[in-house]
């Protein structure tokens, strides 16, 4: 009886994950914006700390090349090394020729914003903004990392 319960539980956990038949990201460990059946890779880059003990980080350029009109964007991530549940979403402010964010211990109007992560397949995840976002520059970034994946909402 115990074996039947274990097999049934294992089947139940994997049944939904293998049904995904939609588009898949070309590159691993890069979030892709979902626009209908099209996937658009976010701008991958590195944020630079503004000072040795500063909580402010900046990204070169006044705007991301990747844009979406969706106030609650959806991303697909094919994960090899990057954990989908480690991503945080921040709004960047534009200052001159760069975008920046100051990280705070608690949530501010710049984030981190709530994300919903759903496993679609063995290594495929759907990441959704779980609240409407204003127009502007945004970045997904793994917790504790200076890697950024930028996009714009217009």
DSSP file (Angstrom, degrees, kcal/mol; ACC not computed):
  #  RESIDUE AA STRUCTURE BP1 BP2  ACC     N-H-->O    O-->H-N    N-H-->O    O-->H-N    TCO  KAPPA ALPHA  PHI   PSI    X-CA   Y-CA   Z-CA
    1    1 A X     >        0   0    0      0, 0.0     4,-2.0     0, 0.0     5,-0.2   0.000 360.0 360.0 360.0 -42.1    0.0    0.0    0.0
    2    2 A X  H  >  +     0   0    0      1,-0.2     4,-2.2     2,-0.2     5,-0.2   0.887 360.0  53.5 -61.7 -39.2    2.8    2.4    0.9
    3    3 A X  H  > S+     0   0    0      1,-0.2     4,-2.4     2,-0.2    -1,-0.2   0.878 106.7  51.8 -63.4 -38.3    4.5    1.8   -2.5
    4    4 A X  H  > S+     0   0    0      2,-0.2     4,-2.6     1,-0.2    -1,-0.2   0.914 109.6  49.2 -65.8 -42.4    1.2    2.7   -4.3
    5    5 A X  H  X S+     0   0    0     -4,-2.0     4,-2.5     2,-0.2    -2,-0.2   0.906 111.9  48.9 -63.2 -41.8    0.9    6.0   -2.4
    6    6 A X  H  X S+     0   0    0     -4,-2.2     4,-2.4     2,-0.2    -2,-0.2   0.921 113.1  46.4 -64.9 -44.8    4.6    6.9   -3.2
    7    7 A X  H  X S+     0   0    0     -4,-2.4     4,-2.3     2,-0.2    -2,-0.2   0.919 113.7  48.9 -64.1 -43.9    4.1    6.1   -6.9
    8    8 A X  H  X S+     0   0    0     -4,-2.6     4,-2.4     2,-0.2    -2,-0.2   0.903 111.6  49.0 -63.2 -42.0    0.8    8.0   -7.1
    9    9 A X  H  X S+     0   0    0     -4,-2.5     4,-2.0     2,-0.2    -1,-0.2   0.916 111.1  49.8 -64.2 -43.5    2.4   11.0   -5.3
   10   10 A X  H  X S+     0   0    0     -4,-2.4     4,-1.4     1,-0.2    -2,-0.2   0.893 111.8  48.6 -61.4 -41.1    5.4   11.0   -7.7
   11   11 A X  H  X S+     0   0    0     -4,-2.3     4,-2.0     1,-0.2    -2,-0.2   0.916 110.0  51.7 -64.9 -43.3    3.0   10.9  -10.7
   12   12 A X  H  X S+     0   0    0     -4,-2.4     4,-0.6     1,-0.2    -2,-0.2   0.871 109.2  50.5 -62.7 -37.7    0.9   13.7   -9.3
   13   13 A X  H  < S+     0   0    0     -4,-2.0     4,-0.3     1,-0.2    -1,-0.2   0.808 119.7  34.7 -71.9 -29.6    4.0   15.9   -8.8
   14   14 A X  H  X S+     0   0    0     -4,-1.4     4,-1.0    -3,-0.2    -2,-0.2   0.610  96.5  83.3-100.8 -13.0    5.3   15.4  -12.4
   15   15 A X  H >< S+     0   0    0     -4,-2.0     3,-0.6     1,-0.2     4,-0.2   0.928  96.5  39.7 -59.8 -50.2    2.1   15.1  -14.4
   16   16 A X  G >< S+     0   0    0     -4,-0.6     3,-1.1     1,-0.2     4,-0.2   0.810 108.6  62.5 -70.4 -30.3    1.5   18.9  -14.8
   17   17 A X  G 34 S+     0   0    0     -4,-0.3     3,-0.5     1,-0.2    -1,-0.2   0.744 101.3  50.9 -69.9 -23.9    5.2   19.7  -15.4
   18   18 A X  G << S+     0   0    0     -4,-1.0    -1,-0.2    -3,-0.6    -2,-0.2   0.423  92.0  76.3 -95.5   1.8    5.4   17.7  -18.6
   19   19 A X    <   +     0   0    0     -3,-1.1     2,-0.2   101,-0.2    -1,-0.2   0.554  62.3 116.8 -89.0  -8.6    2.4   19.1  -20.3
   20   20 A X        +     0   0    0    100,-0.6   100,-0.0    -3,-0.5    -3,-0.0  -0.440  26.5 162.1 -68.2 125.9    4.0   22.4  -21.4
   21   21 A X        +     0   0    0     -2,-0.2    -1,-0.1     2,-0.0     3,-0.1   0.202  37.3 108.5-127.1  12.3    4.2   22.8  -25.1
   22   22 A X  S    S-     0   0    0      1,-0.2    15,-0.1     0, 0.0    -2,-0.0   0.020  80.1 -52.3 -80.4-169.7    4.7   26.5  -25.6
   23   23 A X        -     0   0    0      1,-0.0     2,-0.4    15,-0.0    -1,-0.2  -0.267  52.6-148.3 -64.9 152.6    7.8   28.4  -26.7
   24   24 A X        -     0   0    0     -3,-0.1    15,-0.1    15,-0.1    -1,-0.0  -0.967  23.0-101.9-125.5 140.6   11.1   27.7  -24.9
   25   25 A X        -     0   0    0     -2,-0.4    52,-0.0     1,-0.1     6,-0.0  -0.303  20.7-142.8 -60.1 140.1   14.0   30.1  -24.3
   26   26 A X  S    S+     0   0    0      1,-0.1     2,-0.3    13,-0.1    -1,-0.1   0.920  85.0  45.6 -68.4 -46.2   16.9   29.7  -26.7
   27   27 A X  S >  S-     0   0    0      3,-0.1     3,-0.6     1,-0.0    51,-0.5  -0.780  83.8-125.7-103.7 144.2   19.6   30.5  -24.0
   28   28 A X  T 3  S+     0   0    0     -2,-0.3    51,-0.2     1,-0.2     3,-0.1  -0.513  88.5  22.2 -80.3 154.5   19.7   29.1  -20.5
   29   29 A X  T 3  S+     0   0    0     49,-3.4     2,-0.4    -2,-0.2    -1,-0.2   0.719  96.5 105.9  62.9  26.2   19.8   31.3  -17.4
   30   30 A X    <   -     0   0    0     -3,-0.6    48,-0.4    48,-0.3     2,-0.2  -0.980  69.4-129.5-131.5 120.6   18.4   34.4  -19.2
   31   31 A X        -     0   0    0     -2,-0.4    11,-2.2    46,-0.1     2,-0.4  -0.498  22.9-154.6 -68.6 136.9   14.8   35.5  -18.5
   32   32 A X  E     -AB  41  76A   0     44,-2.6    44,-2.3     9,-0.2     9,-0.3  -0.947  13.9-125.6-114.0 131.4   12.8   36.0  -21.7
   33   33 A X  E     -AB  40  75A   0      7,-3.1     7,-2.2    -2,-0.4     2,-0.6  -0.547  25.1-132.4 -70.0 138.6    9.8   38.3  -21.9
   34   34 A X  E     +A   39   0A   0     40,-2.7     2,-0.4    -2,-0.2    40,-0.4  -0.867  28.7 173.3 -98.5 120.7    6.7   36.5  -23.2
   35   35 A X  E >   -A   38   0A   0      3,-3.0     3,-2.6    -2,-0.6     2,-0.3  -0.883  68.2 -64.8-124.8  96.0    4.8   38.4  -25.9
   36   36 A X  T 3  S-     0   0    0     -2,-0.4    -1,-0.0     1,-0.3     0, 0.0  -0.463 117.8 -19.4  57.5-117.7    2.1   36.0  -27.2
   37   37 A X  T 3  S+     0   0    0     -2,-0.3     2,-0.3    -3,-0.1    -1,-0.3   0.337 122.3  95.6 -99.5   8.1    4.1   33.1  -28.7
   38   38 A X  E <   -A   35   0A   0     -3,-2.6    -3,-3.0   -15,-0.1     2,-0.4  -0.775  59.3-154.7 -99.1 142.6    7.3   35.2  -29.1
   39   39 A X  E     -A   34   0A   0     -2,-0.3     2,-0.5    -5,-0.2    -5,-0.2  -0.960   5.9-166.5-115.8 134.3   10.1   35.3  -26.5
   40   40 A X  E     -A   33   0A   0     -7,-2.2    -7,-3.1    -2,-0.4     2,-0.1  -0.978  21.5-127.2-123.9 119.1   12.4   38.3  -26.2
   41   41 A X  E     -A   32   0A   0     -2,-0.5    -9,-0.2    -9,-0.3   -10,-0.1  -0.397  25.8-123.0 -64.9 134.3   15.6   38.0  -24.2
   42   42 A X        -     0   0    0    -11,-2.2     2,-0.8     1,-0.1   109,-0.2  -0.314  36.5 -89.4 -70.0 161.7   16.1   40.6  -21.5
   43   43 A X  E     -E  150   0B   0    107,-2.4   107,-2.9    23,-0.1     2,-0.3  -0.655  45.9-152.7 -76.0 108.6   19.2   42.8  -21.6
   44   44 A X  E     +E  149   0B   0     -2,-0.8     2,-0.3   105,-0.2   105,-0.2  -0.641  34.3 128.6 -83.8 139.9   21.8   40.9  -19.5
   45   45 A X  E     -E  148   0B   0    103,-2.4   103,-2.3    -2,-0.3     2,-0.4  -0.899  52.0 -90.6-165.0-167.1   24.5   43.0  -17.8
   46   46 A X  E     -E  147   0B   0     -2,-0.3    14,-0.3   101,-0.2     2,-0.3  -0.992  26.3-140.0-128.8 131.8   26.3   43.8  -14.6
   47   47 A X        -     0   0    0     99,-3.5     2,-0.5    -2,-0.4    12,-0.2  -0.697  18.4-142.1 -87.4 142.6   25.3   46.4  -12.0
   48   48 A X  E     -K   58   0C   0     10,-2.9    10,-2.5    -2,-0.3     2,-0.3  -0.897  14.4-122.0-109.2 134.2   28.2   48.4  -10.5
   49   49 A X  E     -K   57   0C   0     -2,-0.5     8,-0.2     8,-0.2     6,-0.1  -0.561  17.0-141.2 -72.0 133.1   28.2   49.4   -6.8
   50   50 A X  S    S+     0   0    0      6,-2.8     2,-0.3    -2,-0.3    -1,-0.1   0.726  78.5   0.7 -72.0 -23.4   28.5   53.2   -6.6
   51   51 A X  S >  S-     0   0    0      5,-0.4     3,-1.3     3,-0.1    -1,-0.1  -0.969  82.6 -95.7-158.2 163.4   30.8   53.2   -3.6
   52   52 A X  T 3  S+     0   0    0     -2,-0.3    -1,-0.1     1,-0.3    -2,-0.0   0.872 124.9  22.2 -55.3 -42.6   32.5   50.6   -1.4
   53   53 A X  T 3  S+     0   0    0     -3,-0.1    -1,-0.3    -4,-0.0     2,-0.2   0.145  99.0 123.8-110.4  17.8   29.9   50.7    1.3
   54   54 A X    <   -     0   0    0     -3,-1.3    -3,-0.1     2,-0.1    48,-0.0  -0.480  53.2-153.6 -82.6 149.6   27.0   52.1   -0.8
   55   55 A X        +     0   0    0     -2,-0.2    48,-2.9    -6,-0.1     2,-0.4   0.266  69.7 101.8 -97.8   7.9   23.6   50.4   -1.3
   56   56 A X  E     - L   0 102C   0     46,-0.3    -6,-2.8    -5,-0.1     2,-0.4  -0.812  50.2-175.1 -99.2 132.0   23.3   52.1   -4.7
   57   57 A X  E     -KL  49 101C   0     44,-2.9    44,-2.3    -2,-0.4     2,-0.3  -0.951   5.3-159.7-125.1 144.7   23.9   50.1   -7.9
   58   58 A X  E     -KL  48 100C   0    -10,-2.5   -10,-2.9    -2,-0.4     2,-0.4  -0.909  10.0-155.4-129.0 155.3   24.0   51.4  -11.4
   59   59 A X  E     - L   0  99C   0     40,-3.2    40,-2.8    -2,-0.3   -12,-0.1  -0.987  32.8-110.0-125.4 134.0   23.6   50.0  -14.9
   60   60 A X  E    S+ L   0  98C   0     -2,-0.4    38,-0.2   -14,-0.3     3,-0.1  -0.318  79.6  41.5 -65.5 145.1   25.1   51.8  -18.0
   61   61 A X  S    S-     0   0    0     36,-2.3    38,-0.2     1,-0.1    -2,-0.2   0.254  79.7-107.8  94.8 144.0   22.7   53.4  -20.4
   62   62 A X  S    S+     0   0    0      1,-0.1     2,-0.3    36,-0.1    36,-0.1   0.651  95.7  18.8 -79.5 -14.8   19.5   55.4  -20.0
   63   63 A X  S    S-     0   0    0     34,-0.1     2,-0.1    -3,-0.1    -1,-0.1  -0.998  75.0-111.0-155.8 150.4   17.2   52.7  -21.2
   64   64 A X        -     0   0    0     -2,-0.3    87,-0.1     2,-0.1    -3,-0.0  -0.482  21.5-137.0 -75.2 151.9   16.9   49.0  -21.8
   65   65 A X  S    S+     0   0    0     -2,-0.1     2,-0.5    85,-0.1    -1,-0.1   0.755  87.1  77.7 -78.9 -26.2   16.7   47.8  -25.4
   66   66 A X        -     0   0    0     84,-0.2    86,-2.2   -26,-0.0     2,-0.3  -0.743  66.0-179.1 -91.1 128.1   14.0   45.3  -24.5
   67   67 A X  E     -f  152   0B   0     -2,-0.5     2,-0.3    84,-0.2    86,-0.2  -0.928  13.0-177.0-131.0 151.1   10.5   46.8  -24.1
   68   68 A X  E     -f  153   0B   0     84,-2.4    86,-2.2    -2,-0.3     5,-0.1  -0.996  24.5-150.5-143.3 144.7    7.0   45.6  -23.2
   69   69 A X        +     0   0    0     -2,-0.3     2,-0.4    85,-0.2    84,-0.1   0.501  67.7 110.9 -87.3  -3.5    3.6   47.3  -22.9
   70   70 A X        -     0   0    0      1,-0.1     3,-0.5     4,-0.1    -2,-0.1  -0.575  55.0-160.0 -80.2 125.6    2.5   44.8  -20.2
   71   71 A X  S    S+     0   0    0     -2,-0.4    62,-2.1     1,-0.3     2,-0.3   0.696  95.6  39.7 -75.4 -19.2    2.1   46.2  -16.7
   72   72 A X  S    S-     0   0    0     60,-0.2    -1,-0.3    58,-0.1    60,-0.1  -0.683  92.5-160.5-126.2  76.6    2.4   42.7  -15.3
   73   73 A X        -     0   0    0     -3,-0.5    56,-2.3    -2,-0.3     2,-0.4  -0.150   4.8-146.9 -63.7 152.8    5.1   41.2  -17.5
   74   74 A X  E     - C   0 128A   0    -40,-0.4   -40,-2.7    54,-0.2     2,-0.3  -0.958  14.9-169.1-120.2 138.2    5.6   37.4  -17.8
   75   75 A X  E     -BC  33 127A   0     52,-3.1    52,-2.6    -2,-0.4     2,-0.4  -0.904  13.8-148.5-125.3 152.5    9.0   35.8  -18.3
   76   76 A X  E     -BC  32 126A   0    -44,-2.3   -44,-2.6    -2,-0.3     2,-0.4  -0.972  15.9-170.0-116.3 139.9   10.2   32.3  -19.1
   77   77 A X  E     - C   0 125A   0     48,-2.4    48,-2.4    -2,-0.4     2,-0.8  -0.985  15.8-157.2-133.2 121.8   13.5   31.0  -17.8
   78   78 A X  E     - C   0 124A   0    -51,-0.5   -49,-3.4   -48,-0.4     2,-0.5  -0.890  30.0-150.4 -94.5 113.3   15.3   27.9  -18.8
   79   79 A X        +     0   0    0     44,-3.0     4,-0.1    -2,-0.8   -51,-0.1  -0.726  43.4 143.3 -98.7 128.5   17.4   27.2  -15.8
   80   80 A X  S    S-     0   0    0     -2,-0.5    -1,-0.2     2,-0.0     3,-0.0   0.609  94.9  -7.5-115.3 -53.3   20.8   25.5  -15.6
   81   81 A X  S    S+     0   0    0      1,-0.0     2,-0.4     2,-0.0    -2,-0.1   0.697 116.0  84.4-113.1 -34.4   22.6   27.5  -12.9
   82   82 A X  S    S-     0   0    0     -4,-0.2     2,-0.5     1,-0.0   -53,-0.2  -0.593  71.8-138.5 -79.7 126.2   20.3   30.4  -12.2
   83   83 A X    >   -     0   0    0     -2,-0.4     3,-1.7     1,-0.2     4,-0.3  -0.744   3.5-148.1 -86.0 124.2   17.5   29.6   -9.6
   84   84 A X  G >  S+     0   0    0     -2,-0.5     3,-1.3     1,-0.3    -1,-0.2   0.855  97.2  57.1 -59.6 -36.7   14.2   31.1  -10.7
   85   85 A X  G 3  S+     0   0    0      1,-0.2    -1,-0.3    -3,-0.1    30,-0.1   0.495  96.7  64.8 -77.5  -0.9   13.1   31.6   -7.1
   86   86 A X  G <  S+     0   0    0     -3,-1.7    57,-2.6     2,-0.0    -1,-0.2   0.514  78.3 109.7 -94.0  -6.1   16.2   33.7   -6.4
   87   87 A X  E <   -G  142   0B   0     -3,-1.3     2,-0.4    -4,-0.3    55,-0.2  -0.472  47.7-168.1 -76.3 139.9   15.2   36.5   -8.8
   88   88 A X  E     -G  141   0B   0     53,-2.3    53,-2.4    -2,-0.2     2,-0.5  -0.951  13.5-137.8-123.7 146.6   14.1   39.9   -7.4
   89   89 A X  E     +GH 140 113B   0     24,-0.6    24,-2.3    -2,-0.4    23,-0.6  -0.918  25.2 175.2-110.9 126.0   12.4   42.6   -9.4
   90   90 A X  E     -GH 139 111B   0     49,-2.6    49,-2.5    -2,-0.5     2,-0.4  -0.953  28.6-128.8-129.4 147.5   13.4   46.3   -9.0
   91   91 A X  E     -G  138   0B   0     19,-2.3     2,-0.4    -2,-0.3    47,-0.3  -0.804  27.1-146.3 -90.0 136.3   12.5   49.6  -10.6
   92   92 A X  E     -G  137   0B   0     45,-3.0    45,-0.7    -2,-0.4     2,-0.4  -0.834   3.2-140.1-103.9 140.3   15.5   51.6  -11.8
   93   93 A X  E     -M  100   0C   0      7,-3.1     7,-2.8    -2,-0.4     2,-0.5  -0.810  20.0-124.8 -97.4 143.0   15.6   55.4  -11.8
   94   94 A X  E     +M   99   0C   0     -2,-0.4     2,-0.4     5,-0.2     5,-0.2  -0.761  31.2 173.8 -90.8 125.1   17.3   57.1  -14.7
   95   95 A X  E >   -M   98   0C   0      3,-2.9     3,-1.0    -2,-0.5     2,-0.4  -0.889  61.0 -56.8-133.3 100.9   20.0   59.5  -13.8
   96   96 A X  T 3  S-     0   0    0     -2,-0.4    -2,-0.0     1,-0.2     0, 0.0  -0.514 120.8 -11.3  68.3-124.2   21.9   61.0  -16.7
   97   97 A X  T 3  S+     0   0    0     -2,-0.4   -36,-2.3    -3,-0.1     2,-0.3   0.092 128.3  59.4 -98.4  21.7   23.4   58.2  -18.9
   98   98 A X  E <   -LM  60  95C   0     -3,-1.0    -3,-2.9   -38,-0.2     2,-0.4  -0.956  69.1-131.3-145.1 164.2   22.7   55.4  -16.4
   99   99 A X  E     -LM  59  94C   0    -40,-2.8   -40,-3.2    -2,-0.3     2,-0.3  -0.920  31.9-179.7-113.2 142.1   20.0   53.7  -14.4
  100  100 A X  E     -LM  58  93C   0     -7,-2.8    -7,-3.1    -2,-0.4     2,-0.3  -0.964  18.3-166.7-144.4 160.5   20.3   53.1  -10.7
  101  101 A X  E     -L   57   0C   0    -44,-2.3   -44,-2.9    -2,-0.3     2,-0.6  -0.994  15.4-143.7-143.3 143.3   18.6   51.6   -7.7
  102  102 A X  E     -L   56   0C   0     -2,-0.3     2,-0.3   -46,-0.2   -46,-0.3  -0.949  23.6-138.0-108.3 118.9   19.3   51.9   -4.0
  103  103 A X        -     0   0    0    -48,-2.9     2,-0.3    -2,-0.6     9,-0.1  -0.574  21.3-169.4 -79.4 134.4   18.6   48.7   -2.1
  104  104 A X        -     0   0    0     -2,-0.3     4,-0.1     2,-0.2    -1,-0.0  -0.823  33.3-119.6-119.0 159.5   16.9   48.9    1.2
  105  105 A X  S    S+     0   0    0     -2,-0.3     2,-0.3     2,-0.1    -1,-0.1   0.788 100.9  40.6 -69.7 -26.8   16.3   46.4    3.9
  106  106 A X  S    S-     0   0    0      1,-0.1    -2,-0.2     5,-0.0     2,-0.1  -0.784 104.8 -80.1-118.2 166.3   12.5   46.7    3.5
  107  107 A X        +     0   0    0     -2,-0.3     5,-0.2    -4,-0.1     2,-0.2  -0.363  50.0 176.7 -66.7 138.7   10.4   47.1    0.4
  108  108 A X  B >   -I  111   0B   0      3,-2.0     3,-1.7    -4,-0.1    -1,-0.0  -0.641  52.5 -81.4-126.2-174.3   10.2   50.6   -1.2
  109  109 A X  T 3  S+     0   0    0      1,-0.3     3,-0.1    -2,-0.2    -2,-0.1   0.606 130.6  56.0 -67.3  -9.4    8.5   52.1   -4.2
  110  110 A X  T 3  S-     0   0    0      1,-0.4   -19,-2.3    -8,-0.1    -1,-0.3   0.387 104.0-174.9-102.0   0.8   11.5   50.7   -6.2
  111  111 A X  E <   -HI  90 108B   0     -3,-1.7    -3,-2.0     1,-0.3    -1,-0.4  -0.625  66.0-122.3 115.9-172.3   11.1   47.1   -5.0
  112  112 A X  E     -     0   0B   0    -23,-0.6    -1,-0.3    -5,-0.2   -22,-0.2   0.459  58.9-158.1 -71.7 144.7   11.6   44.4   -4.6
  113  113 A X  E     -H   89   0B   0    -24,-2.3   -24,-0.6    -3,-0.2     2,-0.2  -0.554  26.7 -90.7 -89.8 156.4    8.2   43.7   -6.2
  114  114 A X        -     0   0    0     -2,-0.2    16,-2.8   -26,-0.1     2,-0.4  -0.456  43.9-169.7 -70.5 134.4    6.3   40.5   -5.7
  115  115 A X  E     -D  129   0A   0     14,-0.2     2,-0.5    -2,-0.2    14,-0.2  -0.939  14.7-147.5-122.6 147.1    7.0   37.7   -8.2
  116  116 A X  E     -D  128   0A   0     12,-2.6    12,-2.5    -2,-0.4     2,-0.5  -0.974  15.0-162.7-113.2 126.0    5.1   34.4   -8.8
  117  117 A X  E     -D  127   0A   0     -2,-0.5     2,-0.4    10,-0.2    10,-0.2  -0.935   7.8-177.0-113.2 127.7    7.3   31.5   -9.9
  118  118 A X  E     -D  126   0A   0      8,-2.8     8,-3.0    -2,-0.5     2,-0.5  -0.989  23.8-132.9-126.1 128.4    5.7   28.4  -11.5
  119  119 A X  E     +D  125   0A   0     -2,-0.4     6,-0.2     6,-0.2     3,-0.1  -0.690  26.9 173.4 -79.7 124.2    7.6   25.3  -12.6
  120  120 A X  E     -     0   0A   0      4,-2.9  -100,-0.6    -2,-0.5     2,-0.3   0.743  63.7 -10.3-100.4 -31.0    6.5   24.3  -16.1
  121  121 A X  E >  S-D  124   0A   0      3,-1.6     3,-0.5  -103,-0.1    -1,-0.2  -0.862  94.4 -64.2-156.0-177.6    8.9   21.6  -16.9
  122  122 A X  T 3  S+     0   0    0     -2,-0.3  -104,-0.1     1,-0.3  -105,-0.0   0.856 132.5   4.4 -48.2 -45.4   12.1   20.0  -15.6
  123  123 A X  T 3  S+     0   0    0     -4,-0.0   -44,-3.0     2,-0.0     2,-0.4   0.147 110.9 100.0-128.3  17.6   14.2   23.1  -16.1
  124  124 A X  E <   -CD  78 121A   0     -3,-0.5    -4,-2.9   -46,-0.2    -3,-1.6  -0.922  45.3-177.4-117.0 130.6   11.6   25.6  -17.3
  125  125 A X  E     -CD  77 119A   0    -48,-2.4   -48,-2.4    -2,-0.4     2,-0.5  -0.955  20.7-145.0-129.4 144.5   10.0   28.3  -15.1
  126  126 A X  E     -CD  76 118A   0     -8,-3.0    -8,-2.8    -2,-0.4     2,-0.5  -0.935  19.4-168.1-104.1 127.6    7.3   31.0  -15.6
  127  127 A X  E     -CD  75 117A   0    -52,-2.6   -52,-3.1    -2,-0.5     2,-0.4  -0.978   7.4-176.7-121.1 125.9    8.0   34.2  -13.6
  128  128 A X  E     -CD  74 116A   0    -12,-2.5   -12,-2.6    -2,-0.5     2,-0.4  -0.960  32.9-118.2-127.0 139.4    5.3   36.8  -13.3
  129  129 A X  E     - D   0 115A   0    -56,-2.3   -14,-0.2    -2,-0.4     4,-0.1  -0.629  26.2-153.1 -67.3 128.7    5.1   40.2  -11.8
  130  130 A X  S    S+     0   0    0    -16,-2.8     2,-0.3    -2,-0.4   -15,-0.1   0.176  72.9  38.3 -97.1  17.3    2.4   39.6   -9.2
  131  131 A X  S    S-     0   0    0    -17,-0.3     2,-0.1   -60,-0.1   -18,-0.0  -0.967  97.2 -87.3-158.7 150.8    1.2   43.3   -9.1
  132  132 A X        -     0   0    0     -2,-0.3     2,-0.3   -60,-0.1   -60,-0.2  -0.382  43.6-151.1 -64.0 139.2    0.8   46.0  -11.7
  133  133 A X        -     0   0    0    -62,-2.1     3,-0.1    -2,-0.1     2,-0.1  -0.861  11.1-120.1-113.1 147.0    4.0   48.0  -12.4
  134  134 A X        -     0   0    0     -2,-0.3    19,-0.2     1,-0.1     2,-0.0  -0.341  44.9 -81.5 -75.2 162.9    4.3   51.6  -13.6
  135  135 A X  S    S+     0   0    0     19,-0.1     2,-0.3    17,-0.1    19,-0.2  -0.375  85.2  81.3 -60.1 144.1    6.0   52.6  -16.8
  136  136 A X  E    S- J   0 153B   0     17,-2.5    17,-2.9    -3,-0.1     2,-0.4  -0.943  79.6 -41.5 151.7-170.7    9.7   52.7  -16.4
  137  137 A X  E     +GJ  92 152B   0    -45,-0.7   -45,-3.0    -2,-0.3     2,-0.3  -0.745  54.1 179.8 -93.7 135.9   13.0   50.8  -16.3
  138  138 A X  E     -GJ  91 151B   0     13,-2.9    13,-2.0    -2,-0.4     2,-0.4  -0.908  13.7-159.0-136.1 161.6   13.2   47.5  -14.4
  139  139 A X  E     -GJ  90 150B   0    -49,-2.5   -49,-2.6    -2,-0.3     2,-0.5  -0.994  10.3-151.7-143.7 135.5   15.7   44.8  -13.6
  140  140 A X  E     +GJ  89 149B   0      9,-2.3     9,-2.1    -2,-0.4     2,-0.3  -0.894  29.5 172.3 -96.1 135.6   15.4   41.2  -12.6
  141  141 A X  E     -G   88   0B   0    -53,-2.4   -53,-2.3    -2,-0.5     7,-0.1  -0.992  35.3-112.7-147.4 136.5   18.4   40.2  -10.5
  142  142 A X  E >   -G   87   0B   0      5,-0.4     3,-2.0    -2,-0.3   -55,-0.2  -0.443  52.6 -90.0 -65.4 141.3   19.4   37.1   -8.5
  143  143 A X  T 3  S+     0   0    0    -57,-2.6    -1,-0.1     1,-0.3     3,-0.1  -0.259 111.1   7.8 -52.0 129.7   19.5   37.8   -4.7
  144  144 A X  T 3  S+     0   0    0      1,-0.2     2,-0.3    -3,-0.1    -1,-0.3   0.629 108.1 111.3  74.2  14.7   23.0   38.9   -3.7
  145  145 A X    <   -     0   0    0     -3,-2.0    -1,-0.2     2,-0.1   -99,-0.0  -0.847  64.0-145.3-120.5 155.6   24.3   39.1   -7.2
  146  146 A X        +     0   0    0     -2,-0.3   -99,-3.5    -3,-0.1     2,-0.3   0.310  67.9 113.7 -98.2   7.9   25.3   42.0   -9.4
  147  147 A X  E     -E   46   0B   0   -101,-0.2    -5,-0.4    -5,-0.2     2,-0.3  -0.623  49.1-169.7 -76.2 135.0   24.0   40.3  -12.5
  148  148 A X  E     -E   45   0B   0   -103,-2.3  -103,-2.4    -2,-0.3     2,-0.5  -0.957  23.8-160.6-130.1 148.9   21.0   42.2  -14.0
  149  149 A X  E     -EJ  44 140B   0     -9,-2.1    -9,-2.3    -2,-0.3  -105,-0.2  -0.924  29.2-162.3-126.2 101.4   18.4   41.4  -16.7
  150  150 A X  E     +EJ  43 139B   0   -107,-2.9  -107,-2.4    -2,-0.5     2,-0.3  -0.529  19.8 157.0 -96.6 152.6   16.9   44.7  -17.7
  151  151 A X  E     - J   0 138B   0    -13,-2.0   -13,-2.9    -2,-0.2     2,-0.4  -0.962  29.1-125.7-158.8 166.3   13.7   45.7  -19.6
  152  152 A X  E     -fJ  67 137B   0    -86,-2.2   -84,-2.4    -2,-0.3     2,-0.5  -0.954   6.6-151.4-121.9 140.4   11.4   48.6  -20.0
  153  153 A X  E      fJ  68 136B   0    -17,-2.9   -17,-2.5    -2,-0.4   -84,-0.2  -0.952 360.0 360.0-104.9 127.3    7.6   48.9  -19.4
  154  154 A X              0   0    0    -86,-2.2   -85,-0.2    -2,-0.5   -19,-0.1   0.388 360.0 360.0-122.4 360.0    6.1   51.6  -21.6
